[in-house]
Amino acid sequence: MTKNFVRALLSLRIVYFPQLLSFVVALVFAHAVASSNRIEERTSPAPTKPPKVAIADSHFTRLDGARIHYVNYGKGDEALVLIHGWTCNLDNWRDQFADFAQRNRVIAMDLPGHGQSDKPQVTYSMDYFARAVDAVMRDAKVKRAVLVGHSMGTPVARQFYRKYPGKTLAIVIVDGSLRPFGDKALMDRLLAGFRGPNYREAVGQMLTAISGPNLPADATERIKTSSLNTPQHVIVSAMEGIADPSIWGDDKINVPVLAIMAKNPFYPPNVEESFRAIAPNVEFHMWDGVGHFIMMEKPQEFNASVLQFLDNNKLLKK
């Protein structure tokens, strides 16, 4: 690890907004590859009912000739679409599938370059990822969606909203950012660490920095494994996409937004206000005692919050 890279990491603690978390978010997202074409998730049994099983069908579609993998639960032309972060995959949402699928249709995808999706030598911009989300929705015959974006998934969801506002019912931000997190000089130093031969070490250090106190051991191992298995060209290009200043405009998000953030001592005191300046209809929550992978650390609480948001805003069909 170079001194410049370490210095850049430390600098993230004093720049504006959820820089450390949002940036790290993009780096350490797990993409533990699903090992079969069908996934089963069991819910906790209700007091008077037998346990239900949510079964996903595995599918592939294409974007610009590359295959994109996704899983689907249920039917309908509206769905909850789950978008993971950098170096992650749809397995990060495994604790959400059963609860969410009881209420409405659910789709989780492997972004290009991640999971079971193809990993071509292309530019992994937020626009490219947004087009991949659209390709999945078109293949699944989903007309409108509530987009749930973890970390890098947040700017992906925002870019999707810019391109396809009529297809966006709402956005759920999971410890992601609506603001830039560093100037060009800082980002150049960070990128240098991921372009070098020791990029896996850099990813590991990022992972250690953001893992929360309640992250289960198996989740930690899955995140680590998936991060180490993410190709370097994807890691670098996706981070360049996150650093692209063109994606951090002040244009408004005029659909309902739920933000569930992990409390971080480096956030400025006006984080909620800065979100609200872009998303006037935001419901903002800052959780104590969790790290970056909120949905993996406190799945029951997270699931309940998302479902309540859907109910409050009368989103999706039960």
Secondary structure as the mmCIF struct_conf table of DSSP 4:
data_model
#
loop_
_struct_conf.conf_type_id
_struct_conf.id
_struct_conf.beg_label_comp_id
_struct_conf.beg_label_asym_id
_struct_conf.beg_label_seq_id
_struct_conf.end_label_comp_id
_struct_conf.end_label_asym_id
_struct_conf.end_label_seq_id
HELX_RH_AL_P HELX_RH_AL_P1 LYS A 3 SER A 11
TURN_TY1_P TURN_TY1_P1 LEU A 12 ILE A 14
BEND BEND1 VAL A 15 PRO A 18
HELX_RH_AL_P HELX_RH_AL_P2 GLN A 19 VAL A 28
HELX_LH_PP_P HELX_LH_PP_P1 ALA A 32 ALA A 34
BEND BEND2 SER A 36 ASN A 37
STRN STRN1 ARG A 38 ARG A 42
HELX_LH_PP_P HELX_LH_PP_P2 THR A 43 ALA A 46
TURN_TY1_P TURN_TY1_P2 PRO A 47 THR A 48
BEND BEND3 LYS A 49 LYS A 49
HELX_LH_PP_P HELX_LH_PP_P3 PRO A 50 LYS A 52
STRN STRN2 VAL A 53 LEU A 63
TURN_TY1_P TURN_TY1_P3 ASP A 64 GLY A 65
STRN STRN3 ALA A 66 TYR A 73
BEND BEND4 GLY A 74 GLY A 74
BEND BEND5 GLY A 76 ASP A 77
STRN STRN4 GLU A 78 ILE A 83
TURN_TY1_P TURN_TY1_P4 TRP A 86 THR A 87
HELX_RH_3T_P HELX_RH_3T_P1 LEU A 90 TRP A 93
TURN_TY1_P TURN_TY1_P5 ARG A 94 GLN A 96
HELX_RH_AL_P HELX_RH_AL_P3 PHE A 97 ARG A 103
BEND BEND6 ASN A 104 ASN A 104
STRN STRN5 VAL A 106 MET A 109
TURN_TY1_P TURN_TY1_P6 PRO A 112 GLY A 113
BEND BEND7 HIS A 114 HIS A 114
TURN_TY1_P TURN_TY1_P7 GLY A 115 GLN A 116
BEND BEND8 SER A 117 SER A 117
BEND BEND9 GLN A 121 VAL A 122
HELX_RH_AL_P HELX_RH_AL_P4 MET A 126 ASP A 139
TURN_TY1_P TURN_TY1_P8 ALA A 140 LYS A 141
STRN STRN6 ARG A 144 HIS A 150
TURN_TY1_P TURN_TY1_P9 SER A 151 MET A 152
HELX_RH_AL_P HELX_RH_AL_P5 GLY A 153 LYS A 163
HELX_RH_3T_P HELX_RH_3T_P2 PRO A 165 LYS A 167
STRN STRN7 THR A 168 VAL A 174
BEND BEND10 ASP A 175 ASP A 175
BEND BEND11 LEU A 178 ARG A 179
HELX_RH_AL_P HELX_RH_AL_P6 LYS A 184 ARG A 195
BEND BEND12 GLY A 196 GLY A 196
TURN_TY1_P TURN_TY1_P10 PRO A 197 ASN A 198
HELX_RH_AL_P HELX_RH_AL_P7 TYR A 199 ILE A 210
TURN_TY1_P TURN_TY1_P11 PRO A 213 ASN A 214
HELX_RH_AL_P HELX_RH_AL_P8 ALA A 217 ASN A 229
BEND BEND13 THR A 230 THR A 230
HELX_RH_AL_P HELX_RH_AL_P9 GLN A 232 ALA A 243
HELX_RH_3T_P HELX_RH_3T_P3 PRO A 245 ILE A 247
BEND BEND14 VAL A 255 VAL A 255
STRN STRN8 VAL A 257 ALA A 262
TURN_TY1_P TURN_TY1_P12 PRO A 265 PHE A 266
BEND BEND15 TYR A 267 TYR A 267
TURN_TY1_P TURN_TY1_P13 PRO A 269 ASN A 270
HELX_RH_AL_P HELX_RH_AL_P10 VAL A 271 ILE A 278
TURN_TY1_P TURN_TY1_P14 PRO A 280 ASN A 281
STRN STRN9 VAL A 282 TRP A 287
BEND BEND16 ASP A 288 GLY A 289
BEND BEND17 HIS A 292 HIS A 292
HELX_RH_AL_P HELX_RH_AL_P11 ILE A 294 GLU A 297
BEND BEND18 LYS A 298 LYS A 298
HELX_RH_AL_P HELX_RH_AL_P12 PRO A 299 ASN A 312
TURN_TY1_P TURN_TY1_P15 ASN A 313 LYS A 314
BEND BEND19 LEU A 316 LEU A 316
#
